[in-house]
Every structure is written in C-alpha cells, then in structure tokens.
Amino acid sequence: MVCVWRDVIRLALLVLAVGCSPQSEVVDEHAALSGLAETACRCSRSGRDVDDCWSDFRARTQHLEQSEAFGTPSVPVSTTTQCFNRGTDEHFCVALGHTLLGYGTELCSTSEVEAVERAYEDSIANSGDDARAAEAAAEVASVIARNNAPISE
C-alpha cells in the first residue's frame, strides 16, 4: 500500500510540475528549485542555521506566487511540499523535505526516501510487524542522516 500511495503522490507532483505548462522553462525552474531544496535540507540536517541554509531557495522563489503548501502523512515517510504559480497557467510543486513519522528524522531526496521505504516494506514483508518495520526504517534513516551525503540514484 505504501508503494501505491508513493507512486500516486509522485505522479500528482509530476503532473503539477509539467502538466499545466509543458514549457521547458517551468520544468527547468522546477528542477533547479528541487536541487536547491535538497541542498538546503542537507545543510539544515547537518545542524547549520536553518535560515542561512534556506536563503538561496527563498531568494530564488521570492518572485513566485506561493499557492499552497501541504504535507502527505504517508507511512513511513511524510513529505512537505510547496507549490508555486508563475502566471495564470504555470503551476508546479517542490518537495521541501521528508520526515520519518514517529522519529522526526529528516530525509532530503527521493533516493533517501526510497531507501527508508524499502527497509520498511522489506521488514513488513518478512515480519508483518509494524513496530519492527518502523525500527528498520529508523535505522536506515539514522545512517542516512548521520552520513548526510547524497545517495546515488
């Protein structure tokens, strides 16, 4: 079930990112902002000043109209997303970060989320125990956060 919701959310974000405006400028801006958000997330996860970490992202988005921000309360990872408008028909969303529910561990990239979700799903498949699966996911998330380096996709 986790995989299905994750895929639905990713598809919805992709549609929002490119479906309303297929122009490459919007797609490029989405990619640039996603990269800045991931970098800012890693910076703040390392313990540096959160405002300093997110300053480049804020500077790059100050000209955009913020439309909505939302979180997806999926198990085991929740994603915080900010959407922007660039005119009447240009709308896209950027994942600002991901949190391991119940643990608060911050994840910064899709590959990190996938690693944690894989640990959770594998544990559920093997044990059928939600608590054990959450612990397995927390162990992977802890290693990721401690290393604070990008995971190769």
Residue pairs with C-beta under 8 A, 6 or more apart in sequence:
2 74
2 75
2 76
2 117
2 120
2 121
3 117
3 121
5 72
5 74
6 74
6 113
6 117
9 72
9 74
9 79
13 81
13 93
13 95
16 83
16 91
16 92
16 93
17 26
17 27
17 30
17 92
17 93
18 26
18 27
18 30
18 92
20 89
20 90
20 91
20 92
21 86
21 89
21 90
21 91
21 92
23 90
26 86
26 90
26 92
29 86
29 92
30 92
30 94
32 60
33 57
33 60
33 61
33 84
33 94
34 94
34 95
36 56
36 57
36 60
37 57
37 94
37 95
37 96
37 97
38 108
38 109
39 56
40 53
40 54
40 56
40 57
41 53
41 96
41 97
41 106
41 107
41 108
41 109
42 108
42 148
42 150
43 52
43 53
44 50
44 53
44 54
44 106
45 106
45 108
45 145
45 148
46 148
61 82
61 84
64 84
64 85
64 86
65 84
65 85
65 86
66 82
66 83
66 84
66 85
67 83
67 84
67 85
67 91
68 82
68 83
69 80
69 81
69 82
69 83
70 80
70 81
70 83
71 78
71 79
71 80
71 81
72 78
72 79
72 81
73 101
75 101
75 120
76 100
76 101
76 102
76 116
76 117
76 120
76 133
76 134
76 137
77 98
77 99
77 100
77 101
77 107
77 113
77 116
77 117
77 137
78 98
78 99
78 101
79 95
79 97
79 98
79 113
80 95
80 96
80 97
80 98
80 99
81 93
81 94
81 95
81 96
82 93
82 94
82 96
83 91
83 92
83 93
83 94
84 91
84 92
84 93
84 94
85 91
86 92
95 110
97 106
97 107
97 108
98 106
98 107
98 108
98 112
98 113
99 105
99 106
99 107
100 107
100 116
100 137
100 138
100 141
102 134
102 138
103 134
103 138
103 141
105 138
105 141
105 142
105 144
105 145
106 145
107 113
107 116
107 141
107 144
107 145
109 150
109 151
110 153
111 150
111 151
111 152
111 153
112 141
112 144
112 151
115 140
115 144
115 151
116 137
116 140
116 141
116 144
117 137
118 140
119 133
119 136
119 137
119 139
119 140
120 133
120 134
120 136
120 137
121 133
122 136
123 129
123 132
123 133
123 135
123 136
123 137
124 130
124 133
127 133
144 151
